[in-house]
Amino acid sequence: MTSSAPFWDKLARRYAKTPIKDQAGYERWLARVREHLGPESNVLEVGCGTGSTALLLAPTVKSYLSTDFAAGMIEIANEKLAQEPQANLRFVQADPFDERLAPAANGADGGYDAVLAFNFLHLTEDPAATTRRLTQLVKPGGLLITKTVCLGHKKILFGPLVWALRLFGKAPTVRFMTTGDVDDLMTANGLDLIETITFPKIPSQFVVAHKPAL
């Protein structure tokens, strides 16, 4: 479990009330995700936050397992699900390495058709290890779809500040990545990049990566 979980637990209620900062960008990449999913897709999402995106995507797929390591986030997600029930959607508190995410335990023998991680990798302790784990969960021929905030160009300016705030529990883990770093994480795990979009308003890299069939 990430050391940032307590921070996100405390922030969850305020986070749930925060409006999307780039609504046009959000709708754009959400539309691209839908293009790559289908009615027979078994999907895993990690770092789902309060579940808003999962609730929008779940109606288009067969099954959708949505997870976050922060209990406070999952509590709110389940409240939303209770108000808007979807039989194929489940919210579970878990980090990507949790054995409960094993595909066979979730009706996705051989791996998930798509694993999703939105605004997540830069908030993990080890993005490389996390990407490797997510790749393992994708079935051969399946997709890893990510969107990652890229603040590598601001590391010198904000890196020391974030480090200091973390000492007092006032900031989460933040990795200052570049768009190239994100692409390299995918290719280093043998994935083929089939679509990338760089969003400048909130600097981030959207990637659809394909896991070659055996």
N, C-alpha and C positions, 0 to 999 in steps of 0.2 A: 504494500500500500504506500502511495506517495506521501512524503512528509507534509505536503500541502493540503491534505484532506481536511484538517481542522480549520484552515483558513477558508476553504470553500464552503464548509458546513456553516460557518458563521455568516458568510456573505450570501447564502442561498436566497433568502427572502428578498433582500435588496436587489440581487442579481435578477430575480424573476420579474421585477418591476422595471428593469432598465430597458428602454426601447432600443431596437436595432439601429445602429449608427449609420449603416449603409444599406437601406432597404432595397434599393435598385440592384446593388451588387449581390445581396442575399438572394433575391428572386432569380437573378441570372444564374448563379451556380446551383441553386436548388433545381432549376429547370434542367440543367445539364446532368445532375445526378439522376433525375427521373428518366432521362433518355437512356441511361445505362442499366436501369433496373427493369424487371418484368414481372408479370403476375405469378411466375413460378419461382421467383428468387427467394432464397433464404438469406436473410440479411442480419449482420451483427453491427451495431454501432457502439463505439467506445467514446467515453467523454461526452455523454449526451447532455450534460447540464440538467436543466429543468424540463427537457423532453419536447420542446416546441417543434423542433425539426422532425423528430421521430413521429410525432402525431400527424405531420403533413405528408411524410413519405410512406408510412405503414399501409395506407389504403391501396397502394399500387403494387404491393408485393405479397408473397405467400405467407412468410413469417418474418417478424422483426423483433430481435432481441436487443434492447437498448440499455446500456450500462454506464455507470459513472462511479468513481471511487468515493465520492462524497455522499454520505447518507442524507444530508440535508437537501441536496439536489434531487435525489431519487424520491424523497418524501413528497416534494412538490410535483414531480413528474407523475407520481401515482395519483395525486389529487386531481391533476388535469385529466388523467386517464379515466378516473371515476366519473368525471363530468362529461367525458366524450369517449365512451367505451369502444374499444376495437379488439375483437377477439384474437387477432393475430399478433398483437403487440404486448410485450412484457417489459417492465422496467426492473432492473436488478442492480443492487449495489455490488460492484465488483471492479477490480482493475484488470487490465488486459491479460495478466498472467494467472488469473483465477482459473482453477481447473473446472469450475462450473460452466465456463464458456466453451468447453470442448464441443466441437460440432456434433459428435454422435449423441451427446446428451441433449441436444436441442433440435433434433430432426434434420440435421444437415450433414449426413454421412459423407465423408470425403472432404469436408470443408464447406465454408459458407460461399455462396455465389458472389457475395459482395461484403467486404468489411469497410465500414465508414469511420472516419475520424476527422471531425470538423473543429478547427480552432483548439487542437489538443496536443499535437506532438511537441510544440514549443513549451508546453507546460509540464512535460514529463521530466523525471530525473535523468533519463538516458534515452533520448530520441532514437538512437541507433538500435538499442536492444528492444525498444518498444516496436519499432518498425519491423524488426526481424520476427518478433512474436506475431504481429498482425499478419505478416506474410505467411507464416505457418498456418494460420487459421483460414486463409483463403484456399479454396479448392483449386486444383490445376484447371486452368482455363477461366478462373474467376477474376474478380477485380478488387483492388485496394483503392478506395477513393478518399482523398484527404484534402483538407484546406488548412493551411498553416500560416499563422501570423509570422511575418518576416521582418524583424527589427534589427537585423545584423548591422545595418548602417548607423544605428544609434547606440551600439554597445558601449562605446567609450563614454558617451554622455550619460546613459541611464544605468549601465551595468553596476557601478559602485552604489548607486542609490538603491536599486532593487536588493542588492546584497545586504546593505545596512538595514533596510526595512524588514527583510526576512529574519534578521536576528531578533526582532521584537514581534514576530508573527503578524506583521502588517503587510506582507506581500507574499505571493506564492512563488514557487519555482518558475523561473522564466529563462528559456534558452534563446539567445539572440542569434537567430538563424537567418540565412539569406535564401533567396529563391533557388540558387544553385545548390545550397545545402539540402534543401527538400528534394530536389530532383535526384541528387546523388544518393540519398537514403533509399530511394526506390530502386535505382539501377544497381546499387551495391547488393541488393537482395535478389537479383536476377529478374526483376520486373521490367516490363517494357512500357515506356511512357506512350500512351495513346492519345492523351489530351492534357494540355496545361493551359492555365489562364492566370495571368498575374493581375491582381487587383491593386491599384495604386492608392485609393482613398484611405483604406486601412491596409497598409502594405501586407499582402498575403499571396500565397501560391496555392492554386487549386490544381490538383493532379488526379488524373484517372490512370492507374497503372494496372497492366494485365500480367497475370501469372501464367507463364507458358504451360500448355498441357504436357503431360508426361509422354 
